[in-house]
Amino acid sequence: MIPHVRRVLNELDDYCKRNTLTRPVKHAVIELLITASIFSDTPWKSETINRAKKLLEGEDDQCLLALVAQRESALLRMYGDPKRSNQALERFLQ
């Protein structure tokens, strides 16, 4: 699965250089990134969360914002950083 996601992200990067993503496509990619953040190694997980956060800049979809905050918090807990994990959730709640 991960090679396919990487391919989609490469195509997305190329597309974004020429065009603006529509909101439905952007949201679909964010959902893909959130789901992909569960799999593979730690650098991949961090990359997917960071890319999802970047795509969410300026968005107001509370469901997607909550999902990204939860995944970021879980990843930080996995790193053994409960303080930053809590901060990720608190940023979403503010």
C-alpha positions as CSV (number, residue, x, y, z in Angstrom):
1,M,0.0,0.0,0.0
2,I,2.7,2.5,0.9
3,P,4.3,2.5,-2.5
4,H,1.0,3.5,-4.0
5,V,0.5,6.3,-1.5
6,R,4.0,7.5,-2.2
7,R,3.2,7.6,-5.9
8,V,0.0,9.5,-5.3
9,L,1.9,12.0,-3.2
10,N,4.6,12.5,-5.9
11,E,1.8,13.1,-8.5
12,L,0.1,15.5,-6.1
13,D,3.3,17.5,-5.7
14,D,3.7,17.8,-9.4
15,Y,0.0,18.7,-9.9
16,C,0.2,21.4,-7.1
17,K,3.0,23.1,-8.9
18,R,0.7,23.8,-11.8
19,N,-2.8,23.9,-10.3
20,T,-4.7,24.5,-7.1
21,L,-6.4,21.5,-5.4
22,T,-10.1,21.6,-5.1
23,R,-11.4,21.2,-1.6
24,P,-12.9,17.7,-2.1
25,V,-9.5,16.5,-3.6
26,K,-7.6,18.1,-0.8
27,H,-9.8,16.5,1.9
28,A,-9.5,13.1,0.2
29,V,-5.7,13.4,0.2
30,I,-5.8,14.4,3.9
31,E,-7.9,11.4,4.7
32,L,-5.4,9.2,2.8
33,L,-2.5,10.7,4.7
34,I,-4.3,10.1,8.1
35,T,-4.9,6.5,7.2
36,A,-1.4,6.0,5.8
37,S,0.1,7.4,9.0
38,I,-0.9,4.2,10.8
39,F,1.5,2.1,8.7
40,S,5.2,1.7,8.0
41,D,8.1,3.3,9.9
42,T,8.3,6.3,12.2
43,P,9.7,8.8,9.6
44,W,6.8,7.9,7.2
45,K,4.3,8.5,10.0
46,S,5.8,11.9,10.8
47,E,5.9,12.8,7.1
48,T,2.2,11.9,6.6
49,I,1.1,13.9,9.6
50,N,3.1,16.9,8.6
51,R,1.8,16.8,5.1
52,A,-1.8,16.5,6.3
53,K,-1.2,19.5,8.7
54,K,0.2,21.6,5.8
55,L,-2.8,20.7,3.6
56,L,-5.2,21.7,6.4
57,E,-3.8,25.2,6.8
58,G,-6.6,27.6,6.4
59,E,-9.2,24.9,6.4
60,D,-12.1,24.8,8.9
61,D,-13.2,21.1,8.7
62,Q,-13.3,20.2,12.4
63,C,-13.5,16.5,11.7
64,L,-10.3,16.4,9.7
65,L,-8.6,18.8,12.1
66,A,-9.5,16.4,15.0
67,L,-8.3,13.4,13.2
68,V,-4.9,14.9,12.4
69,A,-4.6,16.2,16.0
70,Q,-5.4,12.7,17.3
71,R,-2.9,11.0,15.0
72,E,-0.2,13.5,15.8
73,S,-0.8,13.0,19.5
74,A,-0.7,9.2,19.2
75,L,2.6,9.5,17.3
76,L,4.1,11.8,19.9
77,R,3.0,9.3,22.7
78,M,4.7,6.6,20.7
79,Y,7.9,8.7,20.7
80,G,7.6,8.9,24.5
81,D,6.7,12.5,24.6
82,P,3.5,12.8,26.5
83,K,3.8,16.6,27.1
84,R,3.9,17.4,23.3
85,S,1.2,14.8,22.8
86,N,-1.1,16.7,25.1
87,Q,-0.1,20.0,23.5
88,A,-1.1,18.6,20.0
89,L,-4.6,17.9,21.4
90,E,-4.8,21.2,23.3
91,R,-3.9,23.2,20.1
92,F,-6.9,21.6,18.4
93,L,-9.2,22.4,21.3
94,Q,-8.3,26.1,21.3
